[in-house]
Every structure is written in structure tokens, then in C-alpha cells.
Amino acid sequence: MADTQSWNTTTAAKSPGSAPGPAFALLGTVQMSLIFTLTSLVVPLPRIGREFSLDRDDLILLSAAYGLTFSGLLLFGGRVADRFGGRRALTAGLLVFTAASLAALLAPGPQTLLTARFAQGVGAALTAPAAMAVLRAVFPQPAAYGRAMATWGGLSALGATAGNLLSGVIAAIASWRLALAVPVAAAAFALALAPRLLPATPASPGRFLDLLGALLATTGITMASYGLVLTDAHPWGSAAVLAPLLTGATLLTGFLIAEGRAHDPLLPLGFLRDRRRALALAAIGLTAAGTATTFVLLSLHLQQDRGWSALQTSAAFVPFAVALLISGRAAGPLIARYGAPTVTSSGLAVGATGLVLLALTGLAPHSPYAYGLLPGLLLLPVGAAASFAGAAVVATDGVEPQQTGLAAGVMNTAMELGPTVVLAALLTLGSDTTSLAATAVAFAAAAFLNTRTK
């Protein structure tokens, strides 16, 4: 496996026919827009419910629809990128995503909006791993690719933060539909510039697409995720939760058995046997879960317990976004100096500290913003940026070029499933303070385990 600490000695390579800077900017915009779309309905969801007369279950499904197909199809999307070439798969994914986003923007009713959200997830599942496959072609040298991944790791967190912030602002001053215009514009922009800025990537004509594995993985992940999402409205022991959970678990068990027997599996089981990669993927999922949990719990706390408006709530997270942006810029040089595992474990430790502060002071009924909420809202993004960046480098370290789509699919799956699993588990704890404290403990445990991989 390549030494992640030596990549500062090599300069970035320039792919034939591509300019690394503009190409990375374009691919980064695509990645951020995909995650922006995931969170763009969180704040305006109550307004959508009033407009379309939706009950709680309908709103839960509408909120989760995009993430269900996105996470469920990512492994298959990664293999499609490896089989047909990254740029070709990226173009196909963007076409589906653009059309679905436009349908969501213009949806006349809730059924059209729900169908469009499912379709957006399909397009995103093709686009996200393909973007990472093209990124590998833009930066073919391992050192340059490692530096690019250090920045790439923080883009998803930045996209999620932007989705929460901008959707709240837009919902407060205009129609919630304007938030849905952002992914339409970003995807159309990327489609127009991709042929000019992105290099062609080779296909693997002889590679077999594991359709049985894709079917089992997609339906298994989707059903299990849907069951976890429903725990927000139904008890764990209810048929509404148990039926999709047990169905998903059965399908995923069948997936593992099928992958062990497949000639060219969708997910080679040996890919996850590397301890460093497995822990890095866990860190990515946990960090995504920690930031998502914080947004959900604090947004509800500020609006329901303190009576803040959607605009005030969005403004409260502006320092979070600024800290995330600055820390993301600093992560690359830190990884070059100290190594990706060290930066990952340090980021988790700092994030745990921020979560503890939020649990102890941020949720207190009358705690001032300046020294009640703000310290935790600054420390958590600093830790999250470092953790995302370091873990992204470790998770893709040593991956063969022909498996770049696979690595991207696995990494994005961890990022999508982490919040769903952790939020469902935290709902059983009842108290928001206990939930943040439990997440902090998980961060600290992950930090310790990652220190053991150096």
C-alpha cells in the first residue's frame, strides 16, 4: 500500500487534454451539489407539508426518498463507472439528475415531487462514483491524487452544510422551490463544461456487471434504510419498521453469499478486509452522522424550544460553515506533514470535544449563543473537516485505477448510510443531550481505533 505520508514530494500530474484546477473545480461542484440536494428539503419540509397537506409519514418518505435510491445504487454506480468509463457514466448520471431535478422544481403535486426525488437519487448514484473515477484520471500520480482526495473529503460536508443553510434562507424569503433550482443549475453547468474540461477515461469492455449482486445490494440497502427512517414515526417493534428491516437484512445476507461466489463481484469481499480502509470508511460514516445529527437536533431545538425562525436558525450555523471551509483548506497540508491516519484520529478527537460542548452547554434552555452554542459549532466542523479529509485519503490509498469507481461507491455509501443508521439509533435515547453525548463517545472510540492503524 502506498505511503500516504510521502505524497508531498510529488507534484500534481496533468492529464492529457485536461487542466487539473478547472477540472477539479467542476467535479467538486458536482459532488457538492449532490450532497446539497440531500439536505435541501430539511428546513423547508414543514412548509411543503402545509402546502401539499402531507402527514408525518408522507413527509418522512419525501425527505428520505433521494437518499434511499442514492445510497442503494451507489455500489452499482461505481461498477458502472469502472465498466463503461468515468466520463461516460458521469454524463449519463448528470442527464438523469438534471431531468429529475427539473421535474422536482416544477412538480405540481406531492406524487410528482416524490417520484422526482427518487429519480434524483438514481442520477446521483451514477454521478458520484463516476466523478471520483474521472478525478483519478485528472490526477493519475498517487501523490497528486492523494492531495486531491484530501480536499475532496471535505466537499460533502460543505455541500450538506450549504444545503441546510441556503434552504433555510430561501424558505424564509421566497419559495422553497428555489432551493431545488440549485442542483438544476449546477448539473446543467457541469454537462456543458464536462467535454471541454474532463479527460476521457478508459472503459473495461471485458468486465462483467454483477446484476444479481446489484439487485440484492440495492433492494437490501434501500429496504433496511427505509426501515430505519421509519423509526422516527413508529416503534422499533412495529410491523412498519420490522418488515422493511428484516427484508433488507435478508437481502443483504443473500448479497454477501452471492458476492462470495461471483466471478466478478459487485463488491469483492477482500476490498473491506484491509483494517485501515475499514476504519477509514467507519470514520467517514460516523463523521457524516455526527454533522447530520447536530444539524437535525440543533435545528429542532432552536426552532421548537427557543422559538427561533428558519432564517435565524440558518444564521446560527454560518460560523459552522466558515470553520468547515477554513479547516478543509488546512487539511491537505496537515496530511502532508503528519500523515492521513494521524489527521483522521485527531479530527475525530476534536469533533468529539465539540459534541461534548454542545451536549453540556448548547442545548441548555437559556444558554447564550456566544459561549453556549458557538464553541461547539466551531470545534465540530474543524474536527469533521480533518476527519473527512484524512479518512478519504486512507480509504482510497492503494486502490487500483480499475477499481476507482468501486472505491468511490463504497466511500459514498458509508457517507450516506452513516447518518441514517446513527440517527435511527439515537432516536431510542430520547434526550437530545444524551444523543450528542453518545455521538461524542463514538467519535472518541473511532479516534482511538484509528490511532492503532498508524
C-alpha positions as CSV (number, residue, x, y, z in Angstrom):
1,M,0.0,0.0,0.0
2,A,1.3,3.4,-0.9
3,D,2.8,5.6,1.8
4,T,0.3,8.4,2.4
5,Q,2.9,10.5,4.2
6,S,5.2,10.7,1.2
7,W,2.8,12.4,-1.3
8,N,4.0,15.9,-0.5
9,T,7.2,15.1,-2.5
10,T,5.4,14.7,-5.9
11,T,3.9,17.4,-8.0
12,A,0.4,17.1,-9.4
13,A,0.3,15.5,-12.8
14,K,-1.6,17.0,-15.6
15,S,-3.9,14.6,-17.6
16,P,-3.7,14.8,-21.3
17,G,-6.3,17.3,-22.6
18,S,-7.3,18.4,-19.1
19,A,-6.4,21.3,-16.7
20,P,-6.3,19.9,-13.2
21,G,-7.5,23.1,-11.5
22,P,-10.7,23.7,-13.5
23,A,-11.4,20.0,-13.8
24,F,-11.2,19.6,-10.0
25,A,-13.4,22.7,-9.5
26,L,-16.0,21.3,-11.9
27,L,-16.0,17.8,-10.3
28,G,-16.1,19.4,-6.8
29,T,-19.1,21.4,-7.8
30,V,-20.9,18.3,-8.9
31,Q,-20.1,16.5,-5.7
32,M,-21.3,19.4,-3.5
33,S,-24.5,19.7,-5.5
34,L,-25.3,16.1,-5.0
35,I,-25.0,16.4,-1.2
36,F,-26.7,19.8,-1.2
37,T,-29.7,18.1,-2.8
38,L,-29.7,15.6,0.1
39,T,-30.3,18.3,2.7
40,S,-32.1,21.0,0.7
41,L,-35.6,20.0,2.0
42,V,-34.7,19.6,5.7
43,V,-35.6,23.1,6.8
44,P,-38.5,23.9,4.4
45,L,-40.1,20.4,5.0
46,P,-42.9,21.8,7.3
47,R,-43.8,24.4,4.7
48,I,-44.0,21.7,2.0
49,G,-46.2,19.7,4.3
50,R,-48.6,22.6,4.7
51,E,-48.7,23.4,1.0
52,F,-49.5,19.8,-0.1
53,S,-51.4,18.7,3.1
54,L,-49.0,15.9,3.9
55,D,-49.0,14.0,7.2
56,R,-45.8,13.0,9.1
57,D,-45.3,9.6,7.3
58,D,-45.6,11.3,3.9
59,L,-43.0,14.0,4.9
60,I,-40.6,11.3,6.2
61,L,-40.8,9.4,2.9
62,L,-40.4,12.7,0.9
63,S,-37.4,13.7,2.9
64,A,-35.7,10.2,2.7
65,A,-36.6,9.4,-1.0
66,Y,-33.5,10.9,-2.5
67,G,-31.1,9.3,0.0
68,L,-32.8,5.8,-0.3
69,T,-32.1,5.4,-4.0
70,F,-28.8,7.3,-3.8
71,S,-27.3,5.0,-1.1
72,G,-28.9,1.9,-2.5
73,L,-27.5,2.2,-6.0
74,L,-24.0,3.6,-5.2
75,L,-22.2,0.3,-5.4
76,F,-23.7,-0.5,-8.8
77,G,-23.0,3.1,-9.9
78,G,-19.3,2.6,-9.0
79,R,-19.1,-0.6,-11.0
80,V,-20.8,1.1,-14.0
81,A,-18.1,3.8,-13.9
82,D,-15.4,1.1,-13.9
83,R,-17.1,-0.8,-16.7
84,F,-18.0,2.0,-19.1
85,G,-15.6,4.7,-18.1
86,G,-15.9,7.6,-15.7
87,R,-16.7,10.4,-18.0
88,R,-19.4,8.4,-19.9
89,A,-21.0,7.3,-16.6
90,L,-20.8,10.9,-15.3
91,T,-22.6,12.3,-18.3
92,A,-25.3,9.7,-18.1
93,G,-25.8,10.3,-14.4
94,L,-25.9,14.1,-14.8
95,L,-28.5,13.8,-17.5
96,V,-30.8,11.7,-15.2
97,F,-30.0,14.0,-12.3
98,T,-30.8,17.2,-14.3
99,A,-34.0,15.9,-15.7
100,A,-35.2,14.6,-12.3
101,S,-34.2,17.9,-10.5
102,L,-36.1,19.9,-13.1
103,A,-39.1,17.7,-12.5
104,A,-38.8,18.3,-8.8
105,L,-38.6,22.0,-9.3
106,L,-41.7,22.1,-11.4
107,A,-43.7,19.4,-9.5
108,P,-47.4,20.3,-9.4
109,G,-48.1,17.9,-6.6
110,P,-46.6,15.6,-3.9
111,Q,-46.6,12.4,-6.0
112,T,-44.6,14.1,-8.8
113,L,-42.2,15.6,-6.3
114,L,-41.7,12.2,-4.5
115,T,-41.1,10.4,-7.9
116,A,-38.6,13.1,-8.9
117,R,-36.7,12.8,-5.6
118,F,-36.4,9.0,-6.1
119,A,-35.1,9.7,-9.7
120,Q,-32.7,12.3,-8.4
121,G,-31.1,9.6,-6.2
122,V,-30.7,7.3,-9.2
123,G,-28.9,10.0,-11.1
124,A,-26.7,10.9,-8.1
125,A,-25.8,7.2,-7.6
126,L,-24.4,7.1,-11.1
127,T,-22.7,10.6,-10.9
128,A,-20.9,10.5,-7.5
129,P,-18.6,7.4,-8.1
130,A,-18.1,8.5,-11.8
131,A,-16.9,11.9,-10.6
132,M,-14.2,10.2,-8.4
133,A,-13.2,7.9,-11.3
134,V,-12.7,11.0,-13.5
135,L,-10.8,12.7,-10.7
136,R,-8.3,9.7,-10.8
137,A,-7.7,10.4,-14.5
138,V,-7.2,14.1,-13.8
139,F,-4.6,13.3,-11.1
140,P,-3.0,10.0,-12.3
141,Q,0.0,10.1,-10.0
142,P,-0.7,8.7,-6.5
143,A,0.7,11.7,-4.7
144,A,-1.3,14.2,-6.6
145,Y,-4.4,12.1,-6.3
146,G,-3.9,11.9,-2.5
147,R,-3.8,15.6,-2.3
148,A,-6.9,15.9,-4.4
149,M,-8.7,13.4,-2.1
150,A,-7.7,15.3,1.0
151,T,-9.7,18.3,-0.4
152,W,-12.5,16.1,-1.8
153,G,-13.2,14.5,1.5
154,G,-14.5,17.8,2.9
155,L,-16.7,18.7,-0.1
156,S,-19.6,16.5,1.0
157,A,-19.7,18.1,4.5
158,L,-19.6,21.5,2.9
159,G,-22.4,20.6,0.5
160,A,-24.6,19.3,3.3
161,T,-23.9,22.5,5.3
162,A,-24.7,24.7,2.3
163,G,-28.0,22.7,1.8
164,N,-29.1,23.3,5.4
165,L,-28.1,27.0,5.4
166,L,-29.4,28.1,2.0
167,S,-32.6,26.1,2.1
168,G,-33.5,27.9,5.4
169,V,-32.7,31.3,3.9
170,I,-34.6,30.6,0.7
171,A,-37.6,29.2,2.5
172,A,-37.7,32.3,4.7
173,I,-37.6,34.9,1.9
174,A,-39.0,33.1,-1.1
175,S,-40.4,29.8,-2.2
176,W,-38.9,26.5,-1.1
177,R,-38.8,25.6,-4.8
178,L,-35.9,27.9,-5.4
179,A,-33.7,25.6,-3.3
180,L,-34.4,22.9,-5.9
181,A,-33.1,25.2,-8.7
182,V,-29.6,25.0,-7.3
183,P,-28.9,21.4,-8.4
184,V,-30.6,22.0,-11.8
185,A,-28.2,24.9,-12.5
186,A,-25.1,23.0,-11.2
187,A,-25.8,19.9,-13.2
188,A,-26.5,21.8,-16.4
189,F,-23.3,23.8,-15.9
190,A,-21.4,20.5,-15.5
191,L,-22.9,18.9,-18.5
192,A,-21.9,21.9,-20.7
193,L,-18.3,22.0,-19.5
194,A,-17.5,18.3,-19.0
195,P,-16.5,17.6,-22.6
196,R,-14.1,20.6,-22.6
197,L,-12.6,20.2,-19.1
198,L,-12.6,16.5,-18.3
199,P,-10.4,13.8,-19.8
200,A,-11.8,10.7,-21.4
201,T,-11.5,7.7,-19.1
202,P,-11.0,4.1,-20.3
203,A,-13.7,1.5,-20.2
204,S,-13.3,-2.1,-19.3
205,P,-15.2,-3.9,-22.0
206,G,-14.5,-7.4,-20.6
207,R,-15.7,-6.6,-17.1
208,F,-18.9,-8.4,-16.1
209,L,-21.6,-6.4,-14.4
210,D,-22.9,-8.4,-11.4
211,L,-26.6,-7.7,-11.9
212,L,-27.7,-10.2,-9.2
213,G,-25.4,-8.5,-6.7
214,A,-26.6,-5.1,-7.8
215,L,-30.3,-6.1,-7.3
216,L,-29.6,-7.6,-3.9
217,A,-27.5,-4.7,-2.7
218,T,-29.8,-2.0,-4.0
219,T,-33.0,-3.5,-2.6
220,G,-31.4,-4.6,0.6
221,I,-29.8,-1.2,1.4
222,T,-33.0,0.6,0.4
223,M,-35.3,-1.5,2.4
224,A,-33.1,-1.5,5.5
225,S,-32.6,2.3,5.3
226,Y,-36.3,2.8,4.9
227,G,-37.0,0.7,8.0
228,L,-34.5,2.8,9.9
229,V,-36.0,6.1,8.7
230,L,-39.5,4.9,9.8
231,T,-38.3,4.7,13.4
232,D,-38.8,8.4,13.6
233,A,-42.6,7.8,13.5
234,H,-43.1,4.2,14.6
235,P,-41.8,2.0,17.4
236,W,-38.9,-0.4,16.7
237,G,-41.2,-3.4,17.3
238,S,-43.9,-2.3,15.0
239,A,-44.6,-4.1,11.7
240,A,-44.0,-0.9,9.8
241,V,-40.3,-0.9,11.0
242,L,-39.6,-4.6,11.3
243,A,-40.9,-5.6,7.9
244,P,-38.5,-3.5,5.8
245,L,-35.7,-4.1,8.3
246,L,-35.9,-7.9,8.2
247,T,-36.4,-7.8,4.4
248,G,-33.4,-5.6,4.0
249,A,-31.3,-7.8,6.3
250,T,-32.3,-11.0,4.4
251,L,-31.5,-9.4,1.1
252,L,-28.1,-8.1,2.3
253,T,-27.2,-11.6,3.7
254,G,-28.1,-13.0,0.2
255,F,-25.9,-10.3,-1.3
256,L,-22.9,-11.4,0.8
257,I,-23.4,-15.0,-0.1
258,A,-23.7,-14.2,-3.8
259,E,-20.6,-12.0,-3.7
260,G,-18.6,-14.8,-2.3
261,R,-19.5,-17.0,-5.2
262,A,-19.5,-14.4,-8.1
263,H,-16.7,-14.5,-10.7
264,D,-16.5,-10.7,-10.9
265,P,-18.5,-9.5,-7.8
266,L,-20.0,-6.1,-7.4
267,L,-18.1,-5.8,-4.1
268,P,-15.1,-8.0,-3.7
269,L,-15.2,-9.0,0.0
270,G,-11.5,-8.7,0.2
271,F,-11.8,-5.0,-0.5
272,L,-13.0,-4.4,3.0
273,R,-10.6,-6.8,4.8
274,D,-7.9,-4.1,4.9
275,R,-8.1,-2.8,8.5
276,R,-7.1,0.7,7.6
277,R,-9.6,1.0,4.9
278,A,-12.4,-0.4,7.0
279,L,-11.7,2.0,9.9
280,A,-11.4,5.0,7.4
281,L,-14.8,4.1,6.0
282,A,-16.2,3.9,9.5
283,A,-14.8,7.3,10.3
284,I,-16.4,8.8,7.1
285,G,-19.8,7.3,8.1
286,L,-19.5,8.4,11.7
287,T,-18.4,12.0,10.8
288,A,-21.3,12.3,8.3
289,A,-23.6,11.1,11.0
290,G,-22.2,13.5,13.6
291,T,-22.7,16.5,11.5
292,A,-26.1,15.5,10.3
293,T,-27.2,14.7,13.9
294,T,-26.0,18.1,15.1
295,F,-27.9,19.9,12.3
296,V,-31.2,18.0,13.0
297,L,-31.1,18.2,16.8
298,L,-30.0,21.8,17.0
299,S,-32.4,23.0,14.2
300,L,-35.3,21.4,16.1
301,H,-34.0,22.8,19.4
302,L,-33.6,26.3,18.2
303,Q,-37.0,26.5,16.4
304,Q,-39.2,24.4,18.7
305,D,-37.6,25.1,22.2
306,R,-36.3,28.7,21.7
307,G,-38.8,29.9,19.1
308,W,-36.2,30.9,16.5
309,S,-37.3,31.4,12.9
310,A,-35.9,29.4,10.0
311,L,-33.7,32.4,9.0
312,Q,-32.3,32.8,12.5
313,T,-31.6,29.1,12.7
314,S,-29.7,29.1,9.4
315,A,-27.7,32.2,10.5
316,A,-26.7,30.3,13.7
317,F,-24.8,27.8,11.5
318,V,-22.9,30.3,9.5
319,P,-19.8,30.1,11.8
320,F,-20.0,26.3,11.4
321,A,-19.8,26.7,7.6
322,V,-16.9,29.2,7.8
323,A,-15.0,26.9,10.2
324,L,-15.6,24.0,7.9
325,L,-14.3,25.9,4.8
326,I,-11.2,27.1,6.5
327,S,-10.4,23.8,8.1
328,G,-10.9,22.0,4.8
329,R,-8.3,24.2,3.2
330,A,-5.8,23.4,6.0
331,A,-6.4,19.6,6.0
332,G,-4.2,18.9,2.9
333,P,-1.0,20.5,4.3
334,L,-1.6,18.8,7.6
335,I,-1.9,15.4,6.0
336,A,1.2,16.0,4.0
337,R,3.1,16.8,7.2
338,Y,1.6,14.3,9.7
339,G,0.0,11.6,7.6
340,A,-3.6,10.8,6.9
341,P,-4.2,8.4,9.9
342,T,-3.0,11.0,12.4
343,V,-5.1,13.7,10.9
344,T,-8.2,11.4,10.9
345,S,-7.8,10.4,14.5
346,S,-7.1,14.0,15.6
347,G,-10.1,15.3,13.7
348,L,-12.4,12.7,15.4
349,A,-11.0,13.7,18.8
350,V,-11.6,17.4,18.1
351,G,-15.1,16.6,16.8
352,A,-15.8,14.7,20.0
353,T,-14.9,17.7,22.1
354,G,-17.2,19.9,20.0
355,L,-20.1,17.4,20.5
356,V,-19.5,17.3,24.3
357,L,-19.6,21.1,24.5
358,L,-22.8,21.1,22.5
359,A,-24.3,18.5,24.8
360,L,-23.3,20.2,28.0
361,T,-24.0,23.9,27.1
362,G,-25.5,24.2,23.7
363,L,-28.8,22.6,24.5
364,A,-29.3,24.3,27.8
365,P,-32.6,26.3,27.7
366,H,-31.2,29.8,28.3
367,S,-27.5,29.4,27.3
368,P,-26.2,32.4,25.4
369,Y,-25.2,31.7,21.8
370,A,-21.8,33.3,22.1
371,Y,-20.4,30.9,24.7
372,G,-23.2,28.3,24.8
373,L,-23.6,27.1,21.2
374,L,-20.7,28.8,19.4
375,P,-17.7,26.9,20.8
376,G,-19.1,23.5,19.9
377,L,-20.3,24.9,16.5
378,L,-16.7,25.8,15.8
379,L,-14.9,22.8,17.1
380,L,-17.1,20.2,15.5
381,P,-16.6,21.4,11.8
382,V,-12.8,21.7,12.5
383,G,-12.7,18.1,13.5
384,A,-15.1,17.0,10.8
385,A,-13.1,18.6,8.0
386,A,-9.9,16.9,9.3
387,S,-11.6,13.5,9.7
388,F,-13.3,13.6,6.3
389,A,-10.0,14.6,4.5
390,G,-7.8,12.1,6.3
391,A,-10.2,9.2,6.0
392,A,-10.8,9.9,2.3
393,V,-7.1,9.6,1.6
394,V,-6.8,6.4,3.6
395,A,-9.9,4.8,2.1
396,T,-8.6,5.3,-1.5
397,D,-4.9,4.6,-0.7
398,G,-3.6,1.8,-2.8
399,V,-6.8,1.3,-4.8
400,E,-6.1,0.1,-8.4
401,P,-7.2,2.6,-11.1
402,Q,-9.7,0.0,-12.5
403,Q,-11.3,-0.1,-9.0
404,T,-11.7,3.6,-8.5
405,G,-15.4,3.5,-9.2
406,L,-15.8,0.7,-6.6
407,A,-13.9,2.7,-4.0
408,A,-16.0,5.7,-4.7
409,G,-19.2,3.7,-4.4
410,V,-18.1,2.2,-1.1
411,M,-17.0,5.6,0.3
412,N,-20.2,7.4,-0.7
413,T,-22.3,4.5,0.7
414,A,-20.6,4.9,4.0
415,M,-21.3,8.6,3.9
416,E,-25.0,8.1,3.1
417,L,-25.7,5.3,5.4
418,G,-23.9,6.7,8.4
419,P,-26.5,9.4,9.2
420,T,-29.4,7.1,8.6
421,V,-28.1,4.4,11.0
422,V,-26.9,6.7,13.7
423,L,-29.9,8.9,13.7
424,A,-32.2,5.9,14.0
425,A,-30.2,4.6,16.9
426,L,-30.2,7.9,18.7
427,L,-33.9,8.2,18.5
428,T,-34.2,5.5,21.0
429,L,-32.2,7.5,23.6
430,G,-34.9,10.2,23.8
431,S,-32.8,13.1,25.2
432,D,-31.0,15.3,22.7
433,T,-28.3,15.9,25.2
434,T,-27.8,12.1,25.6
435,S,-27.8,11.7,21.8
436,L,-25.0,14.3,21.3
437,A,-23.0,12.8,24.2
438,A,-23.4,9.3,22.8
439,T,-22.2,10.5,19.4
440,A,-19.2,12.1,21.1
441,V,-18.3,8.8,22.7
442,A,-18.5,7.1,19.3
443,F,-16.2,9.8,17.9
444,A,-13.7,9.2,20.7
445,A,-13.7,5.5,20.2
446,A,-13.2,5.8,16.5
447,A,-10.3,8.2,17.1
448,F,-8.6,5.7,19.4
449,L,-9.1,2.8,16.9
450,N,-7.6,4.9,14.1
451,T,-4.5,5.7,16.2
452,R,-3.9,1.9,16.3
453,T,-3.6,1.8,12.5
454,K,-0.6,4.0,12.1
